[in-house]
């Protein structure tokens, strides 16, 4: 049983925001677990192509770059069209692309609020909608398809300086069980991962100087006493998208090293 429990063999996956950070970690995990093809998206075509070449060399599966801007519905439609031209089905969609805007109420701009909601909340929903026919195509009771949203510990906390970001992520978490129920009969499972501190571009300012007193103090406050790495997010994503996690749907999994219970 254990030999196939976490297998992604023959699966076709789409990971948005896959050229770096959490998205690239999950894409790599899927490939190493046996996925046939993993499409990764990002705005920078050059950076995306480099990552796709890198990931294609680590396993038998193929990593394919699809450049585009998912902040607009036109970008969502363009990505959907390209995937439909290439595939008759997909098994996994990871809605990872997002933006970490921050501003206190006196400085908050409507344009920044809208941009955050568009990319972090609206686009994941409507990309999922646009790819539903591919997700449904070969989904079954025995082999359901899987959609993962990426939230944040910020959705469960109150911060005065990231209102747009945390609100958008809270919206994803509320959306999760609603979509899970709506798509249950189609055998399309919907789950969300809420990461805490990970080594990614979004948190670079905090960890790029590991000898700083502020970084050491943060590690001390975290119950796990470390940041999350590639294996941590990839492991949970593989579990959710393989037989190992096929009884999960409508759930939010907090992957934060105990951040929410910190002293």
C-alpha positions as CSV (number, residue, x, y, z in Angstrom):
1,X,0.0,0.0,0.0
2,X,2.7,2.5,1.0
3,X,4.3,2.2,-2.4
4,X,1.4,3.9,-4.2
5,X,-0.2,5.9,-1.3
6,X,1.6,9.1,-2.2
7,X,2.1,8.5,-5.9
8,X,1.3,11.1,-8.4
9,X,1.9,8.7,-11.3
10,X,0.3,9.8,-14.6
11,X,-1.2,12.9,-13.2
12,X,-1.4,16.2,-15.1
13,X,-1.0,19.2,-12.8
14,X,-1.2,23.0,-13.0
15,X,0.6,25.2,-10.5
16,X,0.1,29.0,-10.7
17,X,2.9,31.1,-9.4
18,X,5.2,28.2,-10.0
19,X,8.5,29.9,-11.0
20,X,9.7,30.4,-7.4
21,X,9.0,29.8,-3.8
22,X,6.0,27.7,-2.7
23,X,4.8,27.1,-6.2
24,X,8.1,25.8,-7.4
25,X,8.4,23.6,-4.3
26,X,5.0,22.0,-5.0
27,X,5.7,21.6,-8.7
28,X,9.0,19.8,-7.9
29,X,7.3,17.5,-5.4
30,X,4.6,16.5,-7.9
31,X,7.3,15.6,-10.5
32,X,9.4,13.7,-8.0
33,X,6.2,11.8,-6.9
34,X,5.7,10.7,-10.5
35,X,3.5,13.3,-12.2
36,X,3.4,13.1,-16.0
37,X,3.3,16.8,-16.6
38,X,3.3,19.9,-14.4
39,X,2.4,23.2,-16.0
40,X,3.8,26.2,-14.1
41,X,2.6,29.8,-14.6
42,X,4.1,33.2,-13.8
43,X,4.4,36.7,-15.4
44,X,8.1,36.5,-16.2
45,X,8.5,34.3,-19.2
46,X,12.3,34.1,-18.8
47,X,12.3,33.2,-15.2
48,X,9.5,30.7,-15.8
49,X,11.4,29.0,-18.6
50,X,14.5,28.7,-16.5
51,X,12.5,27.0,-13.7
52,X,10.8,24.7,-16.1
53,X,14.1,23.5,-17.5
54,X,15.5,23.0,-14.0
55,X,12.5,21.0,-12.8
56,X,12.3,18.9,-15.9
57,X,15.7,17.6,-15.2
58,X,14.9,16.2,-11.8
59,X,12.4,13.5,-12.7
60,X,10.9,11.6,-15.6
61,X,7.9,14.0,-15.8
62,X,7.9,17.2,-17.8
63,X,7.6,20.7,-16.4
64,X,6.0,23.1,-18.9
65,X,6.0,27.0,-18.6
66,X,2.9,29.0,-19.4
67,X,3.6,32.8,-19.1
68,X,0.7,35.1,-18.3
69,X,-0.8,37.6,-15.8
70,X,-3.6,36.1,-13.7
71,X,-4.4,39.4,-12.1
72,X,-7.0,40.0,-14.9
73,X,-9.9,37.8,-16.1
74,X,-8.4,38.1,-19.6
75,X,-5.2,36.5,-18.2
76,X,-7.3,33.8,-16.6
77,X,-9.1,33.1,-19.9
78,X,-5.9,33.1,-21.9
79,X,-4.3,30.5,-19.5
80,X,-7.5,28.4,-19.6
81,X,-7.5,28.5,-23.4
82,X,-3.9,27.4,-23.6
83,X,-4.3,24.5,-21.2
84,X,-7.5,23.4,-23.1
85,X,-5.5,23.3,-26.3
86,X,-2.9,21.0,-24.8
87,X,-4.9,18.7,-22.5
88,X,-8.1,16.7,-22.4
89,X,-8.0,16.5,-18.7
90,X,-6.1,17.7,-15.6
91,X,-6.0,16.1,-12.2
92,X,-4.6,18.8,-10.1
93,X,-4.9,22.6,-9.9
94,X,-2.9,24.6,-7.4
95,X,-4.0,28.2,-7.1
96,X,-0.8,29.6,-5.6
97,X,-0.2,32.9,-7.5
98,X,-0.8,35.8,-5.2
99,X,0.4,39.2,-4.0
100,X,1.4,40.2,-0.4
101,X,0.3,43.9,-0.3
102,X,0.6,45.8,2.9
103,X,-0.6,49.3,4.1
104,X,-2.2,50.9,7.1
105,X,-5.6,52.4,6.7
106,X,-4.4,55.9,6.2
107,X,-2.2,54.8,3.3
108,X,-4.5,52.1,1.8
109,X,-5.3,52.8,-1.9
110,X,-8.4,51.4,-3.6
111,X,-6.3,50.3,-6.5
112,X,-4.1,48.2,-4.2
113,X,-7.1,46.7,-2.5
114,X,-8.6,45.8,-5.9
115,X,-5.4,44.4,-7.2
116,X,-5.0,42.2,-4.1
117,X,-8.6,40.9,-4.3
118,X,-8.3,40.3,-8.0
119,X,-5.2,38.2,-7.9
120,X,-5.6,36.5,-4.5
121,X,-9.4,35.8,-4.5
122,X,-11.2,36.4,-7.8
123,X,-8.6,34.8,-10.1
124,X,-8.3,31.5,-8.2
125,X,-12.1,31.1,-8.2
126,X,-12.6,31.9,-11.9
127,X,-9.6,29.9,-13.0
128,X,-11.0,26.9,-11.1
129,X,-14.3,27.6,-12.9
130,X,-12.6,27.8,-16.3
131,X,-10.8,24.5,-15.8
132,X,-13.7,22.6,-14.3
133,X,-14.4,20.5,-17.4
134,X,-10.8,19.3,-17.5
135,X,-10.9,18.6,-13.7
136,X,-14.2,16.6,-14.1
137,X,-13.1,14.7,-17.2
138,X,-11.7,11.6,-15.6
139,X,-12.4,12.3,-11.9
140,X,-14.1,9.4,-10.1
141,X,-14.8,8.1,-6.6
142,X,-11.6,6.1,-6.7
143,X,-9.5,8.9,-8.4
144,X,-10.9,12.3,-7.6
145,X,-9.4,15.5,-9.0
146,X,-7.9,18.0,-6.5
147,X,-7.9,21.8,-6.3
148,X,-5.7,23.5,-3.7
149,X,-5.9,27.1,-2.7
150,X,-3.0,28.7,-0.9
151,X,-4.1,30.9,2.0
152,X,-1.9,32.2,4.9
153,X,-1.7,32.3,8.7
154,X,-2.6,36.0,8.1
155,X,-6.2,34.8,7.5
156,X,-6.5,33.7,11.1
157,X,-4.8,36.7,12.7
158,X,-5.5,40.4,12.9
159,X,-2.9,42.8,11.5
160,X,-3.5,46.5,11.0
161,X,-1.0,46.8,8.1
162,X,-2.1,43.9,5.8
163,X,-5.9,44.3,5.6
164,X,-6.2,43.6,1.9
165,X,-3.9,40.6,2.0
166,X,-5.4,39.0,5.1
167,X,-9.0,39.6,4.0
168,X,-8.4,38.1,0.6
169,X,-6.9,35.0,2.2
170,X,-9.8,34.7,4.7
171,X,-12.1,34.8,1.7
172,X,-10.3,31.8,0.1
173,X,-10.7,29.9,3.4
174,X,-14.5,30.6,3.4
175,X,-14.8,29.7,-0.2
176,X,-13.1,26.3,0.3
177,X,-16.0,24.4,1.9
178,X,-18.6,26.1,-0.4
179,X,-16.8,24.9,-3.5
180,X,-16.1,21.5,-2.0
181,X,-19.8,20.9,-1.4
182,X,-20.7,22.3,-4.8
183,X,-18.3,20.0,-6.6
184,X,-18.5,16.9,-4.4
185,X,-20.7,15.0,-6.9
186,X,-18.2,15.7,-9.6
187,X,-15.5,14.1,-7.6
188,X,-13.5,17.3,-7.5
189,X,-12.0,17.9,-4.1
190,X,-11.2,21.5,-2.8
191,X,-8.8,22.1,0.0
192,X,-6.7,25.0,1.2
193,X,-3.2,25.1,2.7
194,X,-2.5,28.1,5.0
195,X,1.3,28.4,5.3
196,X,3.2,30.3,8.0
197,X,6.8,31.4,7.7
198,X,8.4,29.8,4.6
199,X,11.5,30.6,2.7
200,X,10.0,32.4,-0.3
201,X,10.3,35.7,-2.2
202,X,7.4,37.2,-0.1
203,X,9.3,36.7,3.1
204,X,12.8,37.4,1.8
205,X,13.2,40.6,3.8
206,X,12.8,38.6,7.0
207,X,15.2,35.7,6.3
208,X,17.8,37.0,3.8
209,X,20.1,37.9,6.8
210,X,20.0,34.8,8.9
211,X,22.5,36.2,11.4
212,X,20.3,39.2,12.3
213,X,18.9,39.5,15.8
214,X,15.4,40.0,14.5
215,X,15.5,36.7,12.5
216,X,16.9,34.8,15.4
217,X,14.2,36.2,17.7
218,X,11.5,35.2,15.2
219,X,12.8,31.6,15.1
220,X,12.8,31.5,18.9
221,X,9.2,32.6,19.0
222,X,8.1,29.9,16.5
223,X,7.3,26.6,18.3
224,X,9.0,24.7,15.4
225,X,12.1,27.0,15.8
226,X,12.6,27.1,12.0
227,X,11.1,28.4,8.8
228,X,9.3,25.9,6.5
229,X,11.2,24.5,3.5
230,X,10.5,22.9,0.2
231,X,9.8,19.5,1.7
232,X,7.2,20.8,4.1
233,X,4.9,22.4,1.6
234,X,5.5,19.7,-1.1
235,X,4.7,16.9,1.3
236,X,1.3,18.3,2.2
237,X,0.5,19.1,-1.4
238,X,1.4,15.6,-2.5
239,X,-0.7,14.1,0.3
240,X,-3.7,16.2,-0.7
241,X,-3.4,15.3,-4.4
242,X,-2.6,11.6,-4.0
243,X,-4.5,8.6,-2.6
244,X,-3.1,9.5,0.8
245,X,-5.4,12.5,1.1
246,X,-8.3,11.6,-1.1
247,X,-10.7,11.6,1.9
248,X,-10.0,15.3,2.5
249,X,-12.3,17.9,1.0
250,X,-13.4,21.4,2.2
251,X,-10.6,21.6,4.7
252,X,-8.0,24.3,5.6
253,X,-4.7,22.8,6.7
254,X,-2.6,25.2,8.8
255,X,1.0,24.6,7.9
256,X,2.8,27.0,10.1
257,X,5.2,25.3,12.5
258,X,2.9,26.2,15.4
259,X,2.8,29.9,14.5
260,X,-0.8,30.3,15.6
261,X,-0.1,28.9,19.1
262,X,3.2,30.6,19.6
263,X,4.0,32.1,23.0
